[in-house]
Amino acid sequence: MKKKGVGISIILVTFFSCLLVKKGSFKKEEFLFPRMNFEESNQHSQVREELGKKIFFDPILSIDSSMSCASCHKPNFAFSDTVKFSPGVFGRAGIRNTPSLMNIGYHPYFLREGSVPTIEMQALIPIQEKNEFAHNIVDIANQIKDDVEYTKLSQLAYDRELDHYVITRALGVFQRTLISNNSKFDKYIAGKIKLSKQEKKGMDIFFGKGNCSTCHGGYNFTSYKLTNNGLYETYEDIGRMRATKDSNDLAVFKTPSLRNVSITYPYMHDGSINSLSEVIFHYNEGGEAHKNKDALIEPLSLTKSEMNNLELFLNCLTDEKYINPLQND
């Protein structure tokens, strides 16, 4: 997707490359968002975005027309949910915590175990999963292809009748527009505001003693690494091994983004931790001794004050747009 203002971006990068945070081991240009890469055959257009948004919020995707993508990926919670497991059709219990979709277009792979290579392919998973929509995309297309508005949008967007191809591609286009880059931290990086003394101390811990940025660095605050964070010694969910059948992938999951982390609770792949303070405590203790636990997960020896300051900094990663539901359409 071609964007204007490339020259301005280069100037900004050059400017920010000269600015280093004194105690935090990062350069400010690391947090400039790059251009979004759309699939060559599925470039962005306004009508494709409109069609994808309409599908995203349409409960027709579920077998009983009771829920849409937005039923679990709630806009006012950074397109995540606030329950341990979001229920599927007929009240069926979910099996994994709903992740945020913010900045999802920058992810290199999808699902908690990173087993799907594109957003377009990912759309098929919740549609067919019995604990989610329990539906069939071909049947969905047949249900809505004669709808006047869908027919019009499909022809304008993809020059074809609405089918499984159109549904997955339009959803991909819409999801790539879900961008979050206006947190307190972003404004600080841009020189628009200042952080409090405690928030700055928390930032120094994040990029220093806490070593958080090793896995949660960069503009999206994640390395996307597939890893085990020592949540348990034994896991009910086998993680990436579900896709690879490799025991080395047992209980391995994709490292999530920390953007909007203050409103995307509960945490972890199974929603087992309810608060940020508990998450910080988990990492400060070094996690449980699982055989695949990442070697980077070890006791941090943070004091109570340091943990409190770290939490204050993490709160700075939340985009105000997703704090106030009235600001979302």
C-alpha positions, 0 to 999 in steps of 0.5 A: 500500500503506497503512502504519501509523506515518505520524505517526512518519515525519513526526516523523522527517522534522521531526527529521532536517531540523534535522540537517546533516552538516557537510562532506557536502552533504546532509540526513539526511531525504533517506535516509528511505525513502518508502512503496512504491507498488504498482500499483493492481491489484496491491496487496501481500498476504502470499499474493501475496508467498508465491506470487511468492517460490515462482515466483521460486525455481522453475526451471520458468520456464526451458525446460529447468527448469534455472534460476530467477530466483534462479540469477542474482539470488542472495539472498546477494549482494543479489540480484545475481551475482558473474560478468561474465555469468550464463549462461542455459539450455544454457550460453548466454552472457549479454549483460549483467551481472546487476543487484541487485534490492534496492529494485527497487520504487522504480525508475521503469523497468527493464532496463539501458536503462530501456525497460520501465515496470513490474516486472510487464512486466519479468518477461516479458523474461528468460522469453522471452530466448534467452540466459536462460530461452528459454521462453514464459509461456503454456506455463509457466502450462500446466505448473504450473496443475494443481499443487495448491499453485500452484492454491491460492495463485493462487486465494487471491491473485488469485481466478483460475486460475494464468496469465500474469497471475498469474505476472507480478503475483505476481513483481512483489509479491515483488520489491517486498518486497526492501528494503535499508535497514540498512547501516552508513550507515543506522545512522549516519544514525539515530545508532546508530553512528559512522563511522571517521575515514577513512569520514567523509572518504570520505563528504565526498568522495562528497557533495563533491569527488567529486561522486558524489551528483549521480548516486548521491544519495538514499535509494537512491543513484541518480538512475536517470538514463539516461546514458553514463559514458564506459566506452569510446569504442566499445561492443559493447552499444548500450544504450538505442538497442536500444529507441529506435533513436535514436543519441542513446541509443547506449551509454546505460544506467540509473544503478545504485544503489550500495547493497550495492555492495561485494558486487555486483561485477563492475561496469558493464553488462558486468561489465568492472570487477572491483573498487571501486578500479578503478571509482573510478579510472575516474571519477577519470580522467574516462572515455573520450571517447564522443560521448554521454558525460555532461558530469558525467563529468570528471577528479576529481583525487582523491589515492590517499588520497582514493580509498581513503577513498571506497572505505571509505565505499562499503563502508558502503552494504552491508547486513549481511543480505547479507554473511552467507548464513546470515541469508537464507532 
